[in-house]
Amino acid sequence: MEKSIETIWKKGFLESDALVAPKINNLYGQKSKTIIDRLKRMMKINTYVIAIFAVLNTGLYAFLGTPYTGLFLFFLFMVACWVSIRQEKSLKNIDINLSSYEYLKSFNDRLKSAISGNAKAMRFLYPLAFIACLMPIVHSLKKVDVTREAILNSGLHLTYGIPTVAWAVAILIAIVMYIFGKKIYYWDVNLVYNRIFKKIESMINEMEELRK
């Protein structure tokens, strides 16, 4: 695969009859390869970080007395890893016979499409993870005698030993997170990859100007 991509960069980002100096052509080809390689490397690192955090998080929740919540969050993080891996694979299935300009443009279009598709899945994960993260708090409130007595004597309507109004607020926040899940995901992605995305867009614009 890598050798095939190398062939794309050697072909240049313009057609064979384009009137552009070979040195400029090679320069843009090399810059394109560097940016895409960096993006792919960052994606792999991000996937590894999520997987490691999922394992550590499972141990933490077991220590806090809510092992089932830890396992549930582990499942959610594994789904996030799967989404990330699927995104990486989608970027590899691009026609290797394209010129480097066409490859970079196709890569950018495929990247945007993958992010848009992932956002639909991630909007479910955010509220589920939020609710799960509240479980250790619920566990501690019901376990500690002082807080348990205070809740029981509060006069509030209780659901599973916790004020119903607290459950209502948590569910409301989860619904809001679901509604704005796509925006949260885009913000999350841009926080990590925004500089790379801008470089790719900038390079495509420069190549298109030269093609004119």
Secondary structure, 3 states (H helix, E strand, C coil): CHHHHHHHHHHCCCCCCCCCCHHHHHHHHHHHHHHHHHHHHHHHHHHHHHHHHHHHHHHHHHHCCCHHHHHHHHHHHHHHHHHHHHHHHHHHCCCCCCCHHHHHHHHHHHHHHHHHHHHHHHHHHHHHHHHHHCHHHHHHHHHCHHHHHHHHCCCCCEECCEEHHHHHHHHHHHHHHHHCHHHHHHHHHHHHHHHHHHHHHHHHHHHHHHHC
